[in-house]
Amino acid sequence: MFRPLAVIFSLVSIAPVFSATQLTQLDTAHRVVISIRDQKLMLLENGGRVAIYPVSTSKYGVGDFRGRMTTPLGYLMVAKKIGDNAPVGAVFH
């Protein structure tokens, strides 16, 4: 399911916290890997698989153009967690 070629999109590091004055130490033990082809998210901890979840990426395809609502490609960092109190099925823009 998560063959190296199938994994197109990778979020690197779970929730590094940024502040105006300092950058906390980068968490390299945790990774979120998303396969656009398989529509799956794989959570890794210290290189081992912790969980797999279904996801839905953009219906507009992949790309890095701002404002086109495409799924960006590459290695990205999670800057902030949102949606704790959002209803199931909520869409974030």
VODRENZA-753229 format. One line per field, with one value per residue (C-alpha): z, y, x; residue number from 0; residue in three letters. Coordinates in Angstrom, 3 decimals, m for minus. Layout:
residues N
pz: (Z; ...)
py: (Y; ...)
px: (X; ...)
k: (NUM; ...)
r: (ALA; ...)
END
This chain:
residues 93
pz: (0.000; 0.901; m1.638; m1.886; m5.333; m4.107; m1.377; m3.088; m0.316; 3.047; 6.035; 8.041; 11.811; 13.953; 15.410; 15.804; 17.817; 16.531; 18.671; 17.932; 19.823; 19.477; 17.531; 19.658; 18.815; 15.666; 16.288; 13.942; 15.579; 14.177; 10.536; 8.662; 5.154; 2.750; m0.400; m2.861; m5.073; m2.201; m0.305; 2.932; 5.753; 7.560; 10.976; 11.729; 15.008; 15.016; 11.543; 12.567; 11.443; 14.208; 12.300; 8.854; 8.208; 5.114; 3.818; 1.044; m0.982; m3.336; m6.192; m8.180; m8.261; m7.136; m7.474; m5.650; m6.992; m4.321; m4.543; m6.852; m4.006; m5.177; m2.877; m2.392; m2.931; m0.988; 2.549; 4.833; 8.561; 10.667; 12.210; 14.100; 14.958; 14.128; 14.204; 17.672; 18.077; 14.409; 13.476; 11.662; 7.935; 8.334; 5.396; 6.121; 3.548)
py: (0.000; 2.483; 1.600; 4.229; 5.328; 5.614; 8.049; 11.403; 13.831; 13.914; 16.105; 16.169; 16.508; 16.609; 20.031; 21.929; 24.997; 28.414; 31.521; 35.089; 34.766; 31.159; 27.957; 24.845; 21.750; 19.990; 16.670; 14.183; 11.058; 11.569; 11.702; 11.914; 10.441; 10.904; 8.851; 10.797; 7.734; 5.540; 8.373; 7.184; 8.845; 6.844; 7.947; 6.914; 7.024; 6.320; 4.790; 2.325; 2.475; 3.560; 3.951; 4.329; 6.517; 7.332; 10.903; 13.000; 15.205; 17.999; 17.217; 19.786; 17.562; 18.327; 21.501; 24.301; 27.261; 29.522; 29.934; 26.984; 24.668; 21.871; 19.447; 20.710; 18.324; 18.043; 17.962; 20.252; 20.947; 21.053; 24.527; 24.482; 22.068; 23.273; 21.810; 20.232; 21.173; 20.935; 18.582; 15.334; 16.012; 19.679; 21.236; 23.638; 26.287)
px: (0.000; 2.752; 5.427; 8.176; 6.966; 3.382; 4.293; 4.179; 3.500; 5.229; 4.671; 7.842; 7.707; 4.616; 3.784; 7.036; 6.116; 7.146; 7.239; 8.210; 11.485; 12.597; 12.216; 11.821; 13.809; 12.613; 10.833; 12.507; 11.049; 7.543; 6.453; 3.174; 3.345; 0.446; m0.088; m2.202; m2.637; m3.871; m5.645; m4.020; m2.102; 0.573; 1.817; 5.415; 7.299; 11.050; 10.694; 7.970; 4.356; 1.981; m1.298; m2.885; m5.924; m8.008; m7.633; m9.085; m6.749; m7.804; m10.164; m8.150; m5.073; m1.535; 0.483; 2.198; 0.258; m1.231; m4.987; m5.653; m6.711; m4.394; m2.580; 0.991; 3.897; 7.136; 8.398; 6.432; 6.255; 3.119; 3.068; m0.241; m3.032; m6.551; m10.035; m10.169; m13.835; m14.829; m17.670; m16.882; m16.609; m15.680; m13.812; m10.951; m9.957)
k: (0; 1; 2; 3; 4; 5; 6; 7; 8; 9; 10; 11; 12; 13; 14; 15; 16; 17; 18; 19; 20; 21; 22; 23; 24; 25; 26; 27; 28; 29; 30; 31; 32; 33; 34; 35; 36; 37; 38; 39; 40; 41; 42; 43; 44; 45; 46; 47; 48; 49; 50; 51; 52; 53; 54; 55; 56; 57; 58; 59; 60; 61; 62; 63; 64; 65; 66; 67; 68; 69; 70; 71; 72; 73; 74; 75; 76; 77; 78; 79; 80; 81; 82; 83; 84; 85; 86; 87; 88; 89; 90; 91; 92)
r: (MET; PHE; ARG; PRO; LEU; ALA; VAL; ILE; PHE; SER; LEU; VAL; SER; ILE; ALA; PRO; VAL; PHE; SER; ALA; THR; GLN; LEU; THR; GLN; LEU; ASP; THR; ALA; HIS; ARG; VAL; VAL; ILE; SER; ILE; ARG; ASP; GLN; LYS; LEU; MET; LEU; LEU; GLU; ASN; GLY; GLY; ARG; VAL; ALA; ILE; TYR; PRO; VAL; SER; THR; SER; LYS; TYR; GLY; VAL; GLY; ASP; PHE; ARG; GLY; ARG; MET; THR; THR; PRO; LEU; GLY; TYR; LEU; MET; VAL; ALA; LYS; LYS; ILE; GLY; ASP; ASN; ALA; PRO; VAL; GLY; ALA; VAL; PHE; HIS)
END
